[in-house]
Amino acid sequence: MTSTKGDVLIVGAGVIGTTSAFRLARTGWRVTLFDPAPGSGATWAAAGMIAPSAEVSPGEEENFALQRGALAAWRDVARDVFDLIGDALDVFETGTLLVGYDASDRRLVDQFALVAQRFGVEPQLVTRDDHEALFDDVSPRVYEGLLLEGDAWLDPDQAIDLLSKANASLGVKVVRQQVLTATTDGDHVEVTTADQTFRGDVGILATGARALPQGVADRVANVVRPVRGMTVRVQGVDRSSLPTLRAIVRGRSLYMVSRPGGYCVLGASSDEQEELVVEVGELQRLLRDALDLVPSLESAAIVETRQGLRPASKDLAPFVETVDERWAWLSGHYRHGVTLAPLAAREAQSFAEGLT
Ligand SMILES: Cc1cc2nc3c(=O)[nH]c(=O)nc-3n(C[C@H](O)[C@H](O)[C@H](O)COP(=O)(O)OP(=O)(O)OC[C@H]3O[C@@H](n4cnc5c(N)ncnc54)[C@H](O)[C@@H]3O)c2cc1C
């Protein structure tokens, strides 16, 4: 594609970098995307929920407002991808069913309802007697829950795959190497890998929870800490036509995103750890809670576990930091990076356009 606006270098091809590349390339920028293993970071582990209602949390009002706009933004991305390559990026608008497992969990769900109402969410109390089908596969001891409209999910693997195809069709170049340095040289940006140097007009840093390259790392004000999370993927229970199941089980949060065909994503653990290992206790807790909530998982097959590092900022909110007039850093998306990616991409474009 002929560049009309200039060259953008994007460091990191997770959901944030890949979606930003798509938006920038589609709006006339020539894009080079750097990543030794595109899509292998937190994005790989993510369940793919776009669930502002289920995610309300005191103190995260601004983040909630952002998330509320994310579903429409994903619909736009899906339409643009389809127009370009003819493949459908599926966004499943199922809503969420939130339940408590025991009496004290149900009290926590009641408290959640009060917080949600303050955010303008209108949870609907549903009971097994009135809405039996909603409780398919859910333990008989759970007899009521909150139905949260407007929540959705997508498959992050599919999103990365289709966005990468769309990017290729727009001429986005992918360099499968780690960026070691990122610098500014007059009216250009420059990045180096182990054996090459690249120049561009503007640069976007989208390295998730990973350390920034030298040259920018010591020039930023924000701090991001990695919060490890694990999802377990199983095959054998299909609730895909029903709302995504979320629960509080013995005080711990649990979700099961059920895809057509019986593939389910169970999640997620959360640890202040950086090492990407699966701890026995972590896995045992997650599976025990899941089995208690959904007894029919007993005979489901474990497909794999996936781990990733959520990028958490000090106030748990996403940010766009202008490092200098040519480099911007997009991170801090924490539990919501898949949700917020199309909005982050808009920020990347605004930053780049601001230079012209
Ligand atoms: C278990 C789990 C479940 C989650 N579930 C959800 C969910 O349901 N919904 C939701 O919205 N969010 C969810 N999240 C959060 C979401 O996954 C993250 O917020 C999001 O993936 C962050 O995207 P990113 O592109 O910034 O980072 P990443 O996906 O981590 O990508 C960063 C990329 O940068 C590359 N990179 C790093 N340094 C360099 C370098 N120097 N040079 C070149 N490349 C580099 C890495 O290889 C990586 O591919 C979940 C996270 C976890 C861990």
Boltz pocket constraint, residues with backbone or C-beta under 6 A from the ligand:
constraints:
  - pocket:
      binder: B
      contacts: [[A, 11], [A, 12], [A, 13], [A, 14], [A, 15], [A, 16], [A, 17], [A, 34], [A, 35], [A, 36], [A, 37], [A, 38], [A, 39], [A, 40], [A, 41], [A, 42], [A, 43], [A, 44], [A, 45], [A, 46], [A, 47], [A, 48], [A, 49], [A, 50], [A, 177], [A, 178], [A, 179], [A, 180], [A, 206], [A, 207], [A, 208], [A, 209], [A, 210], [A, 211], [A, 212], [A, 213], [A, 227], [A, 228], [A, 229], [A, 230], [A, 231], [A, 267], [A, 268], [A, 269], [A, 306], [A, 307], [A, 308], [A, 309], [A, 310], [A, 311], [A, 330], [A, 331], [A, 333], [A, 334], [A, 335], [A, 336], [A, 337], [A, 338], [A, 339], [A, 340]]
      max_distance: 6.0
